[in-house]
């Protein structure tokens, strides 16, 4: 998420990874897993003590879904700027880059925390 918001190169990198997931099929997904598996397991190890009641399997699934969603949804998140703002009549949603970043991080962290079964 930080990479996407940090620079045009970061945004291009995330767009590339999203296409690899979407269009690369199993081969693309395995390639991503090969290179990012260590990072995924580090995230899991960091998050696990914060949600001790969540089953290890469900925690891993939620983390992988959050990572997948971060990679594939960020390139499409500009879509929200076309949607009317319910708090400001006649205006579309407008967020600063920092607010956009914080909203997305909140969304992902809540998705991981979720139901702690």
C-alpha positions in Angstrom: 0.0 0.0 0.0 2.9 2.4 0.9 4.6 1.5 -2.4 1.4 2.5 -4.4 1.1 5.9 -2.8 4.8 6.7 -2.6 5.6 7.4 -6.2 4.6 6.9 -9.8 7.1 4.0 -10.0 5.4 2.4 -6.9 2.0 2.8 -8.5 3.3 1.2 -11.8 4.9 -1.7 -9.8 1.6 -2.4 -8.1 -0.3 -2.3 -11.4 2.3 -4.8 -12.8 1.8 -7.2 -9.9 -2.0 -6.8 -10.2 -1.8 -7.8 -13.9 0.4 -10.7 -13.0 -2.3 -12.0 -10.6 -5.1 -11.3 -13.0 -3.6 -12.4 -16.2 -0.7 -14.7 -15.2 -2.9 -17.6 -14.1 -1.4 -20.2 -11.7 2.1 -19.6 -13.1 2.0 -15.9 -12.3 0.5 -16.5 -8.8 3.2 -19.1 -8.1 5.9 -16.7 -9.2 4.5 -14.0 -6.9 4.4 -16.5 -4.0 7.9 -17.6 -4.7 9.3 -14.1 -4.3 6.9 -12.7 -1.6 6.3 -15.8 0.6 8.9 -14.6 3.1 7.2 -11.3 3.5 3.8 -13.0 3.9 5.0 -15.2 6.6 6.6 -12.2 8.4 3.3 -10.4 8.3 1.6 -13.4 9.6 4.1 -13.8 12.5 3.7 -10.1 13.4 -0.2 -10.2 13.3 -0.7 -13.5 15.1 0.0 -12.3 18.6 -2.3 -9.3 18.0 -5.2 -11.7 17.3 -4.5 -14.7 19.5 -8.0 -16.2 19.3 -8.1 -16.4 15.5 -7.4 -19.8 14.0 -4.0 -20.0 12.2 -5.7 -21.2 9.0 -8.3 -18.3 9.0 -5.5 -15.8 9.9 -3.4 -17.0 6.9 -6.5 -16.9 4.6 -7.4 -13.4 5.7 -3.8 -12.1 5.3 -3.6 -13.6 1.8 -7.0 -12.2 0.8 -5.9 -8.8 2.1 -2.6 -8.9 0.2 -4.4 -10.0 -3.0 -7.0 -7.3 -2.5 -4.4 -4.6 -1.9 -2.6 -5.6 -5.1 -5.7 -5.9 -7.3 -7.9 -3.2 -5.8 -5.5 -0.3 -5.4 -5.1 0.3 -9.2 -8.9 0.5 -9.4 -9.5 2.6 -6.3 -9.7 5.9 -8.3 -13.2 4.6 -9.1 -14.4 6.0 -5.8 -13.8 9.6 -7.0 -16.6 9.1 -9.5 -19.1 8.3 -6.8 -21.3 11.0 -5.1 -20.2 12.0 -1.6 -23.2 11.4 0.7 -22.0 14.2 3.0 -21.6 16.9 0.3 -24.5 17.2 -2.1 -23.5 17.7 -5.7 -19.9 16.7 -5.1 -18.0 13.4 -5.7 -15.9 11.8 -3.0 -12.6 13.7 -2.6 -9.8 12.4 -0.4 -6.2 13.6 -0.1 -3.6 11.0 -0.8 -3.0 10.6 2.9 -6.7 10.1 3.7 -7.0 7.6 0.8 -4.0 5.7 2.1 -5.3 5.7 5.7 -8.8 4.6 4.5 -7.3 1.7 2.6 -5.1 0.6 5.5 -8.0 0.8 7.9 -10.1 -1.3 5.4 -7.4 -4.0 5.1 -6.6 -4.2 8.8 -10.3 -4.6 9.7 -10.5 -7.3 7.1 -7.6 -9.2 8.7 -8.8 -8.6 12.2 -12.4 -9.6 11.2 -14.2 -12.3 13.1 -11.5 -13.9 15.3 -12.8 -17.5 15.0 
